Amino acid sequence: MIESKNDTSRNLEKALQALKQAQQRVANEKKKQNEKKRKAENHHKYIMGGIIVKYFPDCYSYDEGELNRILSVALQTKECQQIISKIKSESRETTPPQSTLTNAENESEGGTE
């Protein structure tokens, strides 16, 4: 009877330890996913900043509010709206079916760098 309780106690301890290990693996995986997301977002910000500097070298002489005003007005001009529409229509013509796009996005998120 005592051995039975000891076995049960050991099994319970092993199960609790396995649970803790599983929780740690989940936490580590979440951390990895957050890191990948943060890396992708930072890369995108870096690229976008580079584009702004390329076409608007004086951008560093303005603060964020001023840049927001400049870009919002520039993006609303007729010429800019025409270019945006043209690019959107071109991308629709060359965009693969949704399932293929989703697979490509998943591969890029899970790919090695």
C-alpha positions as CSV (number, residue, x, y, z in Angstrom):
1,M,0.0,0.0,0.0
2,I,2.8,2.4,0.9
3,E,4.7,1.5,-2.3
4,S,1.6,2.2,-4.3
5,K,1.4,5.7,-2.8
6,N,5.1,6.2,-3.5
7,D,4.6,5.1,-7.1
8,T,1.7,7.4,-7.4
9,S,3.6,10.3,-5.9
10,R,6.6,9.6,-8.2
11,N,4.3,9.4,-11.2
12,L,2.6,12.7,-10.2
13,E,6.0,14.4,-9.8
14,K,7.1,13.1,-13.3
15,A,3.8,14.4,-14.8
16,L,4.2,17.8,-13.1
17,Q,7.8,18.0,-14.4
18,A,6.7,17.0,-17.9
19,L,4.0,19.7,-17.7
20,K,6.5,22.3,-16.7
21,Q,8.8,21.3,-19.5
22,A,5.9,21.5,-22.0
23,Q,5.0,24.9,-20.7
24,Q,8.6,26.1,-21.1
25,R,8.7,24.8,-24.6
26,V,5.5,26.7,-25.4
27,A,6.9,29.8,-23.8
28,N,10.2,29.4,-25.8
29,E,8.2,29.0,-29.1
30,K,6.1,32.0,-28.4
31,K,9.3,34.0,-27.7
32,K,10.8,32.8,-31.0
33,Q,7.7,33.8,-32.9
34,N,7.6,37.2,-31.3
35,E,11.3,37.7,-32.2
36,K,10.7,36.7,-35.8
37,K,7.8,39.2,-36.0
38,R,9.8,41.9,-34.4
39,K,12.7,41.3,-36.8
40,A,10.4,41.4,-39.8
41,E,8.7,44.6,-38.6
42,N,12.1,46.3,-37.9
43,H,13.4,45.2,-41.4
44,H,10.3,46.7,-42.9
45,K,10.7,50.0,-41.0
46,Y,14.4,50.1,-42.1
47,I,13.4,49.6,-45.8
48,M,10.7,52.2,-45.6
49,G,13.0,54.7,-44.0
50,G,15.6,54.1,-46.7
51,I,13.0,54.8,-49.4
52,I,12.0,58.1,-47.7
53,V,15.6,59.1,-47.4
54,K,16.3,58.1,-51.1
55,Y,13.5,60.3,-52.5
56,F,13.5,63.0,-49.8
57,P,17.0,63.5,-48.6
58,D,16.1,66.5,-46.4
59,C,13.7,64.4,-44.3
60,Y,16.1,64.5,-41.3
61,S,15.6,68.2,-41.0
62,Y,11.9,67.7,-40.1
63,D,10.3,66.3,-37.0
64,E,7.8,63.4,-37.1
65,G,4.7,65.7,-37.2
66,E,6.1,67.8,-40.1
67,L,6.9,64.6,-42.0
68,N,3.4,63.3,-41.4
69,R,1.9,66.5,-42.8
70,I,4.2,66.5,-45.9
71,L,3.6,62.8,-46.7
72,S,-0.1,63.0,-46.1
73,V,-0.4,65.9,-48.6
74,A,1.9,64.4,-51.1
75,L,0.1,61.0,-51.0
76,Q,-3.2,62.8,-51.7
77,T,-2.1,64.5,-54.9
78,K,-3.8,63.5,-58.1
79,E,-0.5,62.3,-59.6
80,C,0.4,60.2,-56.6
81,Q,-3.1,58.6,-56.5
82,Q,-2.8,57.7,-60.2
83,I,0.5,56.0,-59.6
84,I,-0.9,54.1,-56.6
85,S,-3.9,52.9,-58.6
86,K,-1.6,51.9,-61.5
87,I,0.7,49.9,-59.2
88,K,-2.3,48.2,-57.4
89,S,-3.8,47.1,-60.8
90,E,-0.4,45.8,-61.9
91,S,0.0,43.9,-58.7
92,R,-3.4,42.3,-59.1
93,E,-2.5,41.1,-62.6
94,T,0.7,39.5,-61.3
95,T,-0.5,38.3,-57.9
96,P,-0.7,34.5,-57.6
97,P,-3.9,32.8,-56.3
98,Q,-4.5,33.4,-52.6
99,S,-3.6,29.9,-51.5
100,T,-0.1,30.2,-53.1
101,L,0.4,33.6,-51.6
102,T,-0.5,32.3,-48.2
103,N,2.0,29.5,-48.6
104,A,4.7,31.9,-49.7
105,E,4.1,34.1,-46.7
106,N,4.2,31.2,-44.3
107,E,7.5,30.0,-45.9
108,S,9.0,33.5,-45.6
109,E,8.0,33.7,-41.9
110,G,9.4,30.3,-41.1
111,G,12.4,30.5,-43.3
112,T,16.0,30.6,-42.1
113,E,17.9,33.9,-42.2
